[in-house]
Amino acid sequence: MTEAEQLLAYINAHWVWDEESSDFYWKRPLARNTHVGDPVGGLTNEGYVQTRINGRSYQLHRLVWLWHNGELPDGVIDHINGVKNDNRIQNLRVVSFQENSVNRSDDCISNTGMRYMSLVTPSKGRPFYKVAARRDNEWICNDRYRDWE
């Protein structure tokens, strides 16, 4: 049995999918603190829903993809709208790591709130702005500026 087949067997035996809420719920809980009808998983510090199956952690959006498509994705699962716990199948797509990194919000990219631009404050010398961006693993911009403008 492949990993995907084992996971699907587990999901079908223990969880039920609710189309309205786009979430999995327990139909056969395995832990003392889990009850029938409880949502599967919990939020990570990064905002994703995560659960454990047979001692291994899985991000729930990968299991949602598996349940709907019958296979684990080869690439990264991207939340199209950027909401990490919105696991509706129409909000999920398989992308490359590079494509997924472009979809990040600006506030998690830099300390300036602008994509590709960071304020660097060295221990000695004057602070400066660093602008750095890559495309296809090549630097297309990697410059330093003293002023914002």
Salt bridges, closest charged atoms under 4 A:
GLU3 OE2 - ARG56 NH1 2.58
ASP38 OD2 - HIS35 ND1 3.49
ASP78 OD2 - ARG93 NE 2.73
ASP86 OD2 - ARG88 NH2 2.81
ASP106 OD1 - ARG115 NE 3.02
